[in-house]
Amino acid sequence: MSIPSTIFAEEEKKSKEIEVKSSILMCMDTGDIISEENAYEHMSPASVTKIMSILLIMEAIDSGKISLDDMVAASENAVSKGGSQIWLEVGEQMSVNDLLKAVIISSANDACTLLSEYVAGSASGFVDMMNAKVKELGLKDSNFENCTGLDDDVTNHYSCAYDLAVIAKEVMKYDLVKKYSTVWLDSLRGGETELNNTNKLVNTYNGITGLKTGTTSNAGFCLCATAERDGMSLVSVVLGADTSEDRFNKTTELLDFGFANYKISKITLDDTQITSVKIENGRIKKLIPLSNNTGNILVNKSAGEFEYEYKIKKFVKAPVKKGDILGEVLVMCENEQVASVELVAGQSVKTIDFSYIFKQLLMNI
């Protein structure tokens, strides 16, 4: 299914009241960009870096490489990290679950470093994994030098609003992340260490699901926030705000705009309109094309009902390969194409040849 980028051209709105260096608003359900400002500019992401770290940690848990119940001994390297922390002591044992909770809720640098070492064997090995994941996701404007976002001694550590939104989209597929990113207050060590969420929108914004703040003198005030309402999930990224209030206010403005003006609509095809395609010289005489019969599309709330135009080939010549395009369905809204759905062959069809004809004759004798 493809969606033309021009669909949002008339609806894009950029704030002039709150100045930030870079921002983006993206629909997590479809990947569509609703609004952006300098979204591909290389910026210091501060602790928003940790959403990539969290993604790799969750993948390690999901694959069985590590377990939430594993106990990990704190290293000197992890303990030495400044900034936000849970004050680990060298040799102290803590579960992966508690360390992860500390990273997501309180942005603990020592916990994040310790988990990175546990997942990859070393902090540098984890950084290699981070940058490999950047390439795997097809991102072009990110390079990481550590797992925390501390930027006092880095030379080439950067990301951009668009890349961070894509990473957040992947992170929020994990229910455990949502479970912890929506917690306002928690504790570790039997209540001795308090965890306070650095994202104050958790307490104030309707539908908030996460995700991560970041602040350094180089980066300014940053926030990657996710929220869900009425079956639609949005992610906003704000980088380089002048104050903490600015990042929260800008984020609120972006999310409010998205929820006020857009909705998710479902594409549903009529199977009775999908006619068979004749296969010339094929061992099978006809095929009924297959499609992904449902899909989600982001549209303006004022948009009318969808109309469908079925364009299916009457015939094709063998051989046909599974997945070959046999037609498409145009999804129209108010005389504008808003999406298209491919109709494809569900199986391969070989050409009739002499050996096939001979076998058929023998079977019929």
Disulfide bonds with the S-S distance in Angstrom:
none
